[in-house]
């Protein structure tokens, strides 16, 4: 018996890296998985049905249930088709793991509009669109009298939370937006029986290997038999726990890397100054 027996999951960006590990683990725990991946490059160009199909085939070869999907999750209609495929193929939807993403790194003075728009679209809209259609399905089911126990895990990043990275203004802004989206969605969807959490993973992937100043760290060889702290498989157990039907956590953001998991908190008061009347510029010069 697996912890996710009878559950239906969508995982975006599941053809490679962290998403692939999510798909394999959730399937091994009994979930039926829709493996979504457009199959594009790191920069989001091109498309290839191969990665999603290969992961789905691997799951089925191991005795699990899976289908491949290559819809563009940054498209409202693509996300709708993805959710509908899960319902049509497996009879419903219980789990959504938003993981798809790209990189178009550049420093602000040289960043193009296309570099900005493409990253914001794939990451932030690519989370919001599947979440919208999944939420609409769960709301309708709840209104019809069904007892919903559903879970969403979004993928933020250290770059958008606790470790801003120069050259990634577009990526960091999108990931910070995903963290905020998670908190709002958790508040909105709890009434329908849906929990929403986020992770900020650090692991060896195509994107981290391509990140300036970090690629060498992630590419370093690990001696055989030693713990590989950057293996993407280290991330997936947290996701599997967060989507388990007996998990009660919602509205949380966790940093996860290797053997470490930290709960993150957002903006909060550090110091406060007060005035009995209107502020003057001079007052602020002295007190800020």
Secondary structure, 3 states (H helix, E strand, C coil): CCCCCCCEEEECCCCCHHHHHHHHHHHHCCCEEEEECCCCCCCCCCCCCHHHHHHHHHHHHCCCCEEEECCCCCCHHHHHHHHHHHHHHHCCCCEEECCCCCCCCECHHHCCHHHHHHHHHHHHHHHHHHHHHHHHHHHHHHHCCCCCCEEEEEECCHHHCCCCCCCEHHHHHHHHHHHHHHHHHHHHHHHHCEEEEEEEECCCCHHHHCCCCCHHHHHCCCCCCCCCCCCCHHHHHHHHHHCCCCCCCCCCEEEEECCEEEEECCCCCCCCCCCCCCCCHHHHHHHC
